[in-house]
Amino acid sequence: MSDTDRSPPATTHEYQLAPDEPPSRGVWSVVAVLRDCPPPELPSLAETIDPEALDAAFMGRAATDHVSFDYAGYAVTV
């Protein structure tokens, strides 16, 4: 296999949500920065995952451990 046949190594980016920032907003903002575009130019997050369900999964005492999904060409784990 030549070097041109190999996928580039995966890069991990971490983002700390502000105390009142919903996870859906964080995903949207971070992917926009990584793609170097304004957030409104991204595909709707709702086409990939229910943003309200994502937010609800991480708010409160019974928060979900993590959720992974693909969005706008990125593998996202919240």
C-alpha positions in Angstrom: 0.0 0.0 0.0 1.4 3.4 -0.9 1.3 6.5 1.3 -1.4 8.0 -0.9 -3.7 5.0 -0.2 -3.6 5.6 3.6 -6.2 7.6 5.4 -4.8 10.5 7.4 -4.5 9.8 11.1 -7.5 10.7 13.2 -7.3 13.9 15.1 -9.2 14.5 18.4 -10.5 17.8 19.4 -11.9 18.4 22.9 -14.3 21.2 23.8 -15.6 22.1 27.3 -19.2 23.3 27.3 -20.0 26.5 29.2 -22.2 25.7 32.2 -25.4 26.7 30.5 -24.4 25.7 26.9 -26.5 22.8 25.5 -24.4 20.0 23.9 -26.2 20.5 20.5 -24.9 24.1 20.4 -21.4 22.9 21.3 -21.3 20.3 18.5 -22.6 22.9 16.0 -20.0 25.5 17.1 -17.0 23.2 17.2 -17.7 21.6 13.8 -18.1 25.1 12.3 -14.7 26.1 13.6 -13.1 22.8 12.3 -14.7 23.3 8.9 -13.8 27.0 8.9 -17.3 28.2 8.1 -20.1 30.0 9.8 -22.4 27.6 11.7 -25.4 28.4 9.5 -23.5 26.9 6.5 -23.4 23.5 8.2 -26.1 20.9 7.5 -28.9 20.8 10.0 -27.9 18.8 13.1 -31.4 17.5 13.1 -30.7 15.6 9.9 -28.2 13.5 11.9 -29.5 13.4 15.5 -32.4 15.0 17.4 -30.8 18.0 19.1 -33.4 18.2 21.9 -32.8 14.5 22.7 -29.1 15.1 22.7 -29.4 18.0 25.1 -31.8 16.1 27.3 -29.4 13.1 27.5 -26.7 15.3 29.2 -28.7 17.5 31.4 -29.7 16.6 34.9 -28.6 13.9 37.3 -29.2 10.9 35.1 -26.9 12.1 32.4 -25.8 9.8 29.6 -22.2 8.6 29.7 -21.6 9.4 26.0 -23.2 9.4 22.5 -21.4 9.1 19.3 -22.5 10.0 15.8 -21.3 11.3 12.4 -22.0 14.9 11.6 -20.8 17.0 8.6 -17.9 14.6 7.9 -16.8 14.3 11.6 -17.1 11.5 14.1 -18.5 13.2 17.1 -18.6 11.9 20.7 -20.4 13.9 23.4 
